[in-house]
Amino acid sequence: MIRTIVVFGLIGAVVVGAFMVAGSLTWAGGGQAPPENGVVVGYLTQLVALTTVFLGIKHHRDVNLGGVIKFLPAMGVGVGISAVATLGWVIAWEIVLAMTQLDFPALMKEQMLAQAQARGASEAELQKVAAEATSFGEMYKNPLIRLPITFTEMFPVGVLVSLISAGLLRNSRFMPARQAAA
C-alpha cells in the first residue's frame, strides 16, 4: 500500500509541479502579470494530476487485493496519494517564487484593491482593504504560514477526488480487473 501511495503520489506531484513551473515561467519570465484564467488552469492541472488517485486506488484494489477493496482503505490510499501529490504542488510553488522573484503579496494587494474599486468601495473601505492586504503580505513571508496555505490549495481537491474514487472503486464490478490470458 505504501509503495502504491508513493509511486502514484510522485507521478501526480511531477505532473502538477511541471505544469506549475512551466506555466509560471512562461508568464513570469516575460515580466507579465499572471493570466486572468490562472486559477482555472491551476485547478484543472490539479484535477489532471489527481487522476493518479483513481488510478492508484484501482491498482491497489486489482493488483494487491485481488479485485476487492472496502471504502475506508480505498479512501486512505487516495488521501495518501493526494498528500504526496500536494507536496509536489507546494514544492513547485516555492520553486516558482524563488526562480521568478515573484512578489505574490503585492499582486494580491493590487488585485484586491482593483476589485474593491470596481465595486465602488469608499476611500475608507479601500484603506481597510489595503491594510488587510499588507497584513497578509507580512504573514505570507513566513514559510511556516505560506507552506500550509499552499498545501490547502490542492489537498481539499484531492480529498474530494479520493471520496469519489473510493466510492466508485469499492464496488468490485466497477471497472473490474482484467483476467490474464491463459
C-alpha positions in Angstrom: 0.0 0.0 0.0 2.8 2.5 0.9 4.5 1.7 -2.4 1.3 2.4 -4.3 0.8 5.7 -2.4 4.4 6.8 -3.1 4.5 5.8 -6.7 1.2 7.3 -7.7 1.6 10.3 -5.5 5.0 11.1 -7.1 3.5 10.8 -10.5 0.8 13.3 -9.5 3.4 15.5 -7.9 5.6 15.6 -11.1 2.5 16.3 -13.3 1.2 19.2 -11.2 4.7 20.6 -10.4 5.8 20.5 -14.0 2.7 22.3 -15.2 3.0 24.9 -12.5 6.7 25.6 -13.1 6.4 25.7 -16.9 3.3 27.8 -16.8 4.6 30.3 -14.3 7.9 30.7 -16.1 6.1 31.3 -19.3 4.3 34.4 -18.0 6.7 35.5 -15.2 9.7 35.1 -17.4 8.3 37.9 -19.6 7.7 40.2 -16.6 4.0 39.9 -17.1 1.2 39.6 -14.6 -0.4 36.2 -14.1 -3.1 35.4 -16.6 -6.7 36.1 -15.5 -7.6 32.4 -16.0 -4.7 31.3 -14.0 -6.8 29.9 -11.2 -8.9 27.9 -13.6 -5.8 26.5 -15.2 -4.3 25.7 -11.8 -7.3 23.7 -10.6 -7.6 21.9 -13.9 -4.0 21.0 -13.6 -4.7 19.7 -10.1 -7.5 17.6 -11.4 -5.4 16.1 -14.1 -2.6 15.3 -11.6 -5.2 13.8 -9.2 -6.3 11.3 -11.7 -3.5 9.3 -10.1 -5.7 9.0 -7.1 -8.2 7.0 -9.0 -5.5 5.0 -10.9 -3.7 4.3 -7.6 -6.7 3.0 -5.8 -7.7 0.9 -8.7 -4.2 -0.5 -9.0 -4.1 -1.3 -5.3 -7.5 -3.0 -5.5 -6.8 -5.0 -8.6 -3.1 -5.9 -8.1 -2.6 -6.1 -4.3 -6.1 -7.0 -3.0 -7.4 -9.4 -5.7 -10.1 -7.0 -7.1 -11.9 -6.1 -3.8 -11.4 -3.0 -1.6 -13.5 -1.5 1.1 -14.3 2.2 1.2 -12.1 3.2 4.1 -8.9 1.5 2.9 -9.6 3.0 -0.6 -10.1 6.4 1.0 -6.8 6.0 2.9 -4.9 5.2 -0.3 -6.5 8.1 -2.1 -5.7 10.6 0.7 -2.2 9.4 0.9 -1.7 9.8 -2.9 -3.3 13.3 -2.6 -0.9 14.3 0.2 2.2 13.3 -1.8 0.9 15.0 -5.0 0.0 18.1 -3.0 3.6 18.2 -1.7 4.6 18.5 -5.4 2.3 21.5 -5.7 3.9 23.1 -2.6 7.5 22.5 -3.8 6.7 23.7 -7.3 5.2 27.0 -5.9 8.3 27.5 -3.8 10.5 26.9 -6.9 8.4 29.5 -8.8 8.7 32.0 -6.1 12.5 31.5 -5.9 13.1 31.5 -9.7 10.9 34.4 -10.6 11.3 36.6 -7.5 7.5 36.9 -7.7 6.1 39.3 -5.2 2.8 37.4 -4.7 1.5 39.6 -1.8 1.9 42.7 -3.9 0.0 41.1 -6.8 -2.8 40.1 -4.4 -2.9 43.6 -2.9 -3.2 45.1 -6.4 -6.0 42.7 -7.3 -7.9 43.2 -4.1 -7.8 47.0 -4.5 -8.9 46.8 -8.1 -11.8 44.6 -7.2 -12.8 46.9 -4.3 -12.6 49.9 -6.7 -14.7 48.1 -9.3 -17.5 47.6 -6.9 -17.4 51.2 -5.9 -15.8 51.0 -2.4 -15.3 54.2 -0.4 -11.9 55.6 0.4 -12.2 54.2 3.9 -13.0 50.7 2.6 -10.1 51.0 0.2 -7.7 51.8 3.0 -9.1 48.9 5.0 -8.5 46.5 2.1 -5.0 47.9 1.6 -4.3 47.3 5.3 -5.6 43.8 5.2 -3.5 43.0 2.1 -0.4 44.5 3.7 -1.0 42.3 6.8 -1.4 39.3 4.6 1.8 40.1 2.8 3.8 40.3 6.0 2.3 37.0 7.2 2.9 35.3 3.8 6.7 36.0 4.1 6.8 33.4 6.9 7.3 29.9 5.3 5.7 28.3 8.3 2.5 30.0 7.3 3.0 30.1 3.5 3.6 26.4 3.1 0.4 25.3 4.8 -1.6 27.9 2.9 -0.2 26.5 -0.4 -0.9 22.9 0.8 -4.6 23.8 1.4 -5.0 25.0 -2.1 -4.8 21.5 -3.6 -5.3 19.0 -0.7 -9.1 19.5 -0.3 -9.5 18.8 -4.1 -7.5 15.6 -3.5 -9.8 14.6 -0.6 -12.9 15.1 -2.8 -11.3 13.1 -5.7 -10.4 10.4 -3.1 -14.0 10.3 -1.8 -15.4 9.9 -5.3 -12.8 7.3 -6.3 -13.2 5.3 -3.2 -17.0 5.3 -3.6 -16.8 4.1 -7.1 -14.0 1.5 -6.7 -15.3 -0.1 -3.6 -17.7 -1.8 -6.0 -15.7 -4.7 -7.4 -17.9 -4.8 -10.5 -16.9 -1.2 -11.4 -14.1 -1.4 -13.9 -13.1 -5.0 -12.8 -9.5 -6.2 -13.2 -8.8 -7.9 -16.5 -8.2 -11.6 -16.3 -4.8 -12.7 -17.5 -4.8 -14.7 -20.8 -4.2 -18.4 -20.2 
